Amino acid sequence: MGAMSGLSADERRLWIDFVAMRRQLDRALAEQLQRDGSLSSADFDILITLFEAPNRRLRAGALADLLGWEKSRVSHQVTRMSSRGLLERVECEDDARGSWISLTADGRRAVLKVMRGHFAEIRRLFFDALTPEQLAAVSGISQSVLHAIQPPVCDEVRRGA
């Protein structure tokens, strides 16, 4: 099977373990968000991105780029969150075709409500489970894989340059 799959038995096992870890970590973090604030992971991703943005707002295209989502996914998610009062769309004064996605006061309260618990859960499940050497290895591995996936120009978008 190894020759047919292009992966050795050890590589397949490593990949299976990695995917299982990632899924279970995502699930545990999603459960914490739901439990503490009735938010989905997608809700939190948008809220925290806007919370950290200048003036707590971004153009829809910039939000999509930062999240690595399709624009249609952002649009649908923003519509759902707007109906719950967490976000608002504000027409762009200098570009009639575009709009700003802004965090509302309720959105700010929602992200603040879950933020401390969410980051504590990340610390408990990820950072505290690894040694400093393992964390350094994960950082290097993450950068290598991101570089293989994305052209370096995307690094500037992720860093907010």
Summary of the structure (lengths in Angstrom):
residues: 161
radius of gyration: 18.6
end to end distance: 45.4
largest distance: 59.2
contacts: 401
relative contact order: 0.10
helix: 73%
strand: 8%
